[in-house]
Amino acid sequence: MNEPDGQTRRIRKVKLQDSGRNNLIQLADMVCGAVARSFKGKRRRGQRDYRRVIAHREIYVQFWPRK
């Protein structure tokens, strides 16, 4: 992301946490898993079910890397 002065913001510090001990990290992990599973190639039972639960809160999803 570029700042108004043309500088690029960079991540300075990353802190690893166990999702089992942090509810917000666990929520983010579950949401990412639901979105990722909905993009998997083979159709599986329930593949889109979890994504439907969170779809009303979805703003933008970008599949990356692009092919």
C-alpha positions, 0 to 999 in steps of 0.5 A, a space after each residue: 500500500 502506498 502512502 501519500 508521500 510515495 513511500 510503501 508501507 511494510 509489515 515490521 513485525 509478525 507475531 505468531 499465536 496459537 489459534 486455539 488460545 486466541 478467539 479472534 485468530 481462531 475466527 480468522 482461521 475458520 473464515 479463511 478455511 471456509 473461503 479456501 475450501 469453496 475454491 477447491 477444484 473437486 466438488 465435495 459435500 458441504 464445500 460451499 455450506 460454510 461460505 454461505 454462512 459468512 457470505 452476507 459479511 463478504 466484501 471482496 474475495 480475491 483468488 491469488 495467485 491468479 492463473 
